Amino acid sequence: MSKPGFREWLAVGKALRGKNLLRHEGPYQLTTGFERHFAEHMGSSHALALTSGTVGLHAAMTAIGVGPGDEVIVPAYTWIATAAAPALAGAVPVLADIDETLTIDPVDLERKITPNTKAIIPVHMVNAPCNMDAIMDIARRHSLMVVEDACQAVGVEYKGRKCGSFGKVGVYSFNHYKNMTIGEGGAVVTDDPALFSRLMNFHDLGIWARDGYEAGNTPAFLASHSRVTEVQGAMLDVQLSRLSRSIKRIKRNRKAIEQVLRDSGEFRISPHNDPDNAATMTVSFETEAEAEAFAQRPGVHRIYDNSKHVYTNWDPILNQRTAHPAMNPWAWARRHISYDEHSCTRTLDIMRRTCRITINPGWSTIVARTLAKNLWTPNAQARTAYGIIARLKGA
């Protein structure tokens, strides 16, 4: 995470000097500038800033035409918004297991396809990219659309391309805990001008009345409002300018930590779909108890303990509850679909046995190695440095 600082403060000042913070009317067009730069960075033709990644997922589902009777396959390990987005568009989410990479298992994904399946939402969790080669191959063979949830992998690459640039639409988040942050925010990218028109429509109910809006042959539809302001656009452009350097440092520190852990001979480092671009560090254990014990160390988090990412805690999805009972997509489904703790048992098992190690882009390589040696190696707890660092971190 790149914390906002002095440069963001200066950028906000410029937005305020413009005296009009509306993105369509601000004299400096700061949001439009950010969108142009973000599209270039992600290798896409179009980008649109939004108020959150959650809105971006909903917008993407609407843009590609997902609706009643459709099914959309999502991984069982993600934030609830990934599963909620299809439902908000009138479709039904179908859960697929993850594999040891913590991303959707292509084998289970293909197993879950039915004649009602319209799209797939692969999620690049905790900076770990999905197996996009396999996923795109499955999508082509079954004529399915792909919307990438890259909210937790902004700027991360998979085999030389940015996560989010493979599917019809890529979705990003700028929440407080993401690689770029302004507290809250999001963006979508696409190469399809028709989809971009629909995304624009989704985020601005009054789009039809705006000068310069090129709707082509797409009539305006009823939508909502999720426009950002020039203040947000200004801050995001500063954050974007730091992104490549931040990801490079994460990858560098990850390699340093990996070497220390491998030399110890005691850890099973989770597999990665693109090892050369790895920007996350997770380790798995034989038992849940071992993972729980390791998670007590500073800078370590067991995947399962982040309850909002555990599908068995998604109460509105599990109970198929919508704001109004007549607007329930599960009632419109062409077959009965339900969810419980037995739906994706492999996912729950992997999450219970896997821990994520914090990687800070602000660390030097020496600091990364020192922390790995003194905090995360098998005998680290016996070291004096362990006790000092643990106390400093409040462990």
C-alpha positions in Angstrom: 0.0 0.0 0.0 1.3 3.4 -1.0 0.1 5.8 1.7 -1.1 9.3 0.5 1.4 12.0 1.4 2.7 15.4 0.5 2.4 15.0 -3.3 -1.3 14.0 -3.0 -1.8 17.1 -0.8 -0.3 19.3 -3.5 -2.5 17.6 -6.2 -5.6 18.2 -4.1 -4.6 21.9 -3.8 -4.5 22.1 -7.6 -8.0 20.6 -7.8 -9.3 23.1 -5.3 -7.7 26.0 -7.2 -9.9 25.0 -10.1 -13.0 26.0 -8.1 -15.1 23.3 -9.7 -14.6 19.7 -8.5 -17.0 18.0 -10.9 -15.1 15.7 -13.1 -16.9 16.9 -16.3 -16.4 20.6 -15.5 -13.2 21.0 -13.6 -10.8 23.2 -15.6 -7.8 20.9 -15.3 -9.6 17.7 -16.2 -7.6 15.8 -13.6 -9.8 12.7 -13.5 -9.7 12.4 -17.3 -6.0 12.7 -17.1 -5.7 9.9 -14.6 -8.0 7.7 -16.6 -5.8 8.2 -19.7 -2.6 7.4 -17.7 -4.3 4.4 -16.0 -5.4 2.9 -19.3 -1.9 3.2 -20.7 -0.4 1.7 -17.6 -2.7 -1.3 -17.7 -2.3 -1.8 -21.5 -6.0 -1.1 -22.2 -7.8 1.3 -24.6 -10.2 2.8 -22.1 -10.4 3.4 -18.3 -13.1 4.8 -16.1 -12.7 5.9 -12.5 -15.5 4.9 -10.1 -16.3 5.2 -6.4 -15.3 1.6 -5.6 -14.2 -1.8 -6.9 -17.6 -3.1 -5.8 -19.3 -0.6 -8.1 -16.9 -1.6 -10.8 -17.8 -5.3 -10.6 -21.5 -4.4 -10.8 -20.9 -2.1 -13.7 -18.9 -4.8 -15.5 -21.7 -7.3 -15.1 -24.2 -4.8 -16.4 -22.0 -3.8 -19.3 -21.5 -7.4 -20.6 -25.3 -8.0 -20.5 -25.5 -10.5 -17.6 -29.1 -10.8 -16.4 -31.9 -13.1 -15.1 -31.4 -16.8 -15.8 -27.6 -16.4 -16.2 -24.9 -18.0 -14.1 -21.5 -16.4 -13.3 -18.7 -18.5 -11.9 -16.7 -16.9 -9.1 -14.1 -18.3 -6.7 -15.0 -19.3 -3.2 -12.1 -17.2 -1.8 -12.7 -13.5 -2.5 -14.5 -10.5 -1.1 -18.3 -10.9 -1.1 -18.6 -8.2 -3.8 -17.4 -10.6 -6.4 -20.3 -12.9 -5.8 -22.8 -10.0 -5.2 -22.1 -8.3 -8.5 -23.8 -11.0 -10.7 -26.8 -11.1 -8.3 -27.1 -7.3 -8.4 -27.3 -7.6 -12.2 -30.0 -10.3 -11.9 -27.8 -13.4 -12.4 -26.7 -16.1 -9.9 -23.2 -16.6 -8.7 -21.8 -20.2 -8.8 -18.9 -20.9 -6.5 -15.8 -22.7 -7.7 -12.9 -24.0 -5.6 -9.5 -22.4 -5.5 -6.2 -24.3 -5.7 -3.0 -23.9 -3.8 -2.2 -20.7 -5.6 -5.2 -19.1 -3.8 -6.9 -18.4 -7.1 -9.7 -20.1 -8.9 -9.0 -23.7 -9.9 -9.4 -24.1 -13.7 -10.4 -27.7 -13.4 -13.2 -27.0 -10.9 -14.1 -23.9 -12.9 -14.7 -25.9 -16.1 -16.6 -28.5 -14.0 -19.0 -25.9 -12.8 -20.0 -24.7 -16.4 -23.6 -25.3 -17.4 -25.7 -24.2 -20.4 -26.7 -21.2 -18.2 -23.2 -20.0 -17.6 -22.5 -16.6 -19.2 -19.3 -15.3 -17.6 -16.4 -16.0 -15.3 -14.9 -13.7 -12.7 -11.4 -14.8 -11.9 -10.0 -13.0 -8.9 -6.3 -12.1 -8.4 -6.2 -12.4 -4.6 -3.5 -10.9 -2.4 -1.4 -10.0 -5.5 -1.5 -13.6 -6.7 -2.5 -13.7 -10.4 -4.8 -16.4 -11.7 -3.9 -19.0 -14.3 -5.1 -16.7 -17.1 -3.8 -18.9 -19.9 -6.1 -21.8 -18.7 -9.0 -19.5 -17.9 -9.0 -17.7 -21.2 -8.7 -21.1 -23.0 -11.8 -22.4 -21.1 -13.7 -19.2 -21.9 -12.9 -19.4 -25.6 -13.9 -23.1 -25.8 -17.2 -22.4 -24.0 -17.9 -19.0 -25.5 -17.9 -17.3 -22.1 -17.0 -13.7 -21.2 -14.3 -13.0 -18.6 -14.4 -10.1 -16.2 -11.2 -9.9 -14.1 -11.4 -8.9 -10.4 -8.0 -7.3 -10.0 -9.0 -5.3 -7.0 -6.3 -6.9 -4.8 -3.6 -6.9 -7.6 -3.5 -3.4 -9.0 -0.3 -3.2 -11.1 0.7 -6.9 -10.7 1.7 -8.7 -13.9 0.9 -12.2 -15.3 3.5 -13.2 -18.0 4.2 -9.7 -19.1 0.7 -8.3 -19.0 -1.1 -6.4 -16.3 -3.8 -8.3 -14.3 -7.1 -7.0 -15.5 -6.1 -6.6 -19.1 -7.0 -10.2 -20.3 -10.8 -10.2 -20.1 -13.6 -8.1 -21.5 -13.4 -5.8 -18.5 -10.8 -5.5 -15.7 -11.9 -4.1 -12.3 -9.7 -2.4 -9.7 -10.0 -1.0 -6.2 -8.3 1.9 -4.5 -9.5 1.0 -1.0 -7.2 1.8 2.0 -5.6 -1.7 1.8 -4.9 -1.9 -1.9 -1.6 -1.3 -3.9 -3.0 2.2 -4.8 -5.2 4.0 -2.3 -7.1 7.2 -1.8 -9.2 5.6 1.0 -12.0 4.4 -1.3 -12.2 4.3 -5.1 -12.1 2.0 -8.1 -11.7 1.8 -11.8 -12.6 -0.4 -14.8 -10.7 -0.9 -18.0 -11.7 -2.4 -21.4 -10.6 -2.5 -25.0 -14.2 -2.6 -26.3 -15.7 0.8 -27.1 -19.3 -0.5 -26.9 -18.6 -1.9 -23.4 -17.0 1.3 -22.4 -20.1 3.2 -23.5 -22.2 1.0 -21.3 -19.8 1.4 -18.4 -20.0 5.2 -18.8 -23.7 4.9 -18.8 -23.8 2.8 -15.7 -21.7 5.3 -13.7 -23.7 8.4 -14.7 -27.5 8.5 -14.9 -27.3 11.8 -16.7 -24.8 10.6 -19.3 -27.3 11.1 -22.2 -27.4 14.8 -21.5 -23.6 15.4 -21.5 -21.9 17.1 -24.4 -19.4 14.9 -26.1 -20.8 11.6 -25.0 -20.4 9.1 -27.9 -23.0 6.5 -27.3 -22.9 5.1 -30.8 -25.8 2.8 -31.4 -26.3 2.1 -27.7 -29.4 3.8 -26.2 -29.0 5.2 -22.7 -30.4 2.9 -20.0 -31.5 3.7 -16.4 -28.5 3.6 -14.1 -27.1 5.2 -11.0 -24.3 7.6 -10.0 -20.8 6.6 -9.1 -18.7 9.5 -10.5 -15.6 10.5 -8.7 -14.5 14.1 -8.1 -11.5 16.0 -9.4 -10.0 15.6 -5.9 -10.0 11.9 -6.2 -8.7 12.0 -9.8 -5.8 14.2 -8.7 -4.8 11.9 -5.9 -5.1 8.8 -8.0 -2.8 10.2 -10.6 -0.1 10.7 -8.0 -0.7 7.2 -6.6 -0.3 5.8 -10.1 3.0 7.5 -10.6 4.4 5.4 -7.6 2.8 2.1 -8.5 5.5 0.5 -10.7 8.2 1.3 -8.2 6.1 -0.1 -5.3 5.4 -3.4 -7.1 9.1 -3.7 -8.1 10.1 -3.3 -4.5 7.5 -5.9 -3.3 8.8 -8.4 -5.8 12.4 -7.7 -4.8 11.6 -8.2 -1.1 9.5 -11.2 -1.8 12.6 -12.9 -3.4 14.7 -12.0 -0.4 12.2 -13.5 2.0 11.7 -16.6 -0.2 15.4 -17.3 -0.2 15.6 -17.2 3.6 12.6 -19.4 4.0 13.8 -21.9 1.4 17.2 -22.1 3.0 15.6 -23.0 6.3 14.2 -26.1 4.7 11.1 -26.1 6.9 8.5 -24.3 4.7 6.3 -25.1 1.8 5.9 -21.9 -0.2 2.6 -21.8 -2.0 2.9 -22.3 -5.8 2.5 -19.3 -8.1 1.0 -19.0 -11.6 3.9 -16.8 -12.7 6.9 -17.2 -10.4 9.0 -14.6 -12.1 6.5 -11.9 -11.3 5.5 -13.1 -7.8 4.5 -10.2 -5.6 3.0 -12.1 -2.6 4.3 -14.6 -0.1 2.1 -17.3 1.3 3.2 -20.6 2.9 1.1 -23.7 3.5 1.2 -26.3 6.3 0.1 -29.9 6.6 -2.4 -29.1 9.4 -4.6 -26.3 10.5 -3.0 -26.2 13.9 0.5 -25.5 12.4 -0.9 -22.6 10.4 -2.7 -21.2 13.5 0.6 -21.4 15.4 2.6 -19.7 12.7 0.0 -16.9 12.4 0.9 -15.9 16.0 4.1 -14.4 14.7 4.4 -10.7 13.8 3.6 -9.9 10.2 1.8 -13.2 9.5 -1.9 -13.7 8.8 -3.8 -16.9 8.3 -5.9 -16.6 5.2 -9.0 -18.2 6.9 -8.9 -15.7 9.8 -9.9 -12.8 7.5 -13.6 -13.8 7.9 -15.0 -11.4 5.3 -13.2 -13.4 2.6 -14.6 -16.8 3.7 -17.6 -17.7 1.7 -19.4 -19.4 4.5 -19.7 -16.0 6.2 -21.4 -14.4 3.2 -24.8 -14.3 4.8 -26.8 -12.5 2.1 -25.4 -14.9 -0.5 -25.9 -18.1 1.5 -29.4 -17.1 2.4 -30.2 -15.6 -1.0 -31.5 -12.4 0.5 -32.1 -9.3 -1.5 -33.6 -5.9 -0.5 -37.0 -6.8 -2.0 -38.1 -10.4 -2.2 -39.6 -9.9 -5.7 -36.2 -8.8 -7.0 -34.4 -12.0 -6.2 -32.2 -13.5 -8.9 -32.3 -17.0 -7.4 -36.0 -17.0 -8.1 -35.2 -16.3 -11.8 -32.6 -19.0 -12.1 -33.2 -21.9 -14.5 -32.1 -24.5 -11.9 -31.9 -24.7 -8.1 -28.7 -23.3 -6.7 -27.7 -23.3 -3.0 -24.6 -22.8 -0.9 -23.3 -24.3 2.3 -20.1 -25.4 4.1 -20.0 -28.4 1.8 -20.0 -26.4 -1.4 -16.3 -25.7 -1.6 -14.6 -27.8 1.1 -11.2 -27.8 -0.6 -11.2 -24.0 -0.5 -11.9 -24.0 3.2 -9.2 -26.5 3.8 -6.6 -24.5 1.8 -7.5 -21.3 3.6 -7.2 -22.9 7.0 -3.7 -24.2 6.3 -2.3 -21.2 4.5 -0.6 -18.1 5.9 0.3 -14.8 4.2 3.5 -13.0 5.2 3.5 -9.2 5.0 5.8 -7.6 2.4 6.3 -3.9 2.7 7.6 -2.0 -0.3 9.3 0.5 2.0 11.7 -2.1 3.3 15.2 -2.5 1.9 16.4 -5.9 0.9 18.5 -6.1 4.0 15.5 -5.3 6.2 13.4 -8.0 4.4 16.0 -10.6 4.9 16.6 -9.6 8.6 12.9 -9.8 9.4 12.5 -13.1 7.6 15.4 -14.6 9.6 14.4 -13.2 12.9 10.6 -13.6 12.7 9.6 -16.4 10.3 12.3 -19.1 10.3 11.7 -22.2 12.5 13.8 -21.2 15.5 13.2 -17.5 15.2 11.2 -17.3 18.4 14.3 -18.2 20.4 16.2 -15.2 19.1 16.5 -12.0 21.1 15.5 -10.0 18.0 12.2 -11.8 17.8 11.1 -10.6 21.2 12.2 -7.0 20.5 10.4 -6.8 17.2 7.3 -8.6 18.6 7.1 -6.1 21.4 7.5 -3.2 19.0 4.7 -4.5 16.8 2.5 -5.1 19.8 2.4 -8.9 19.3 
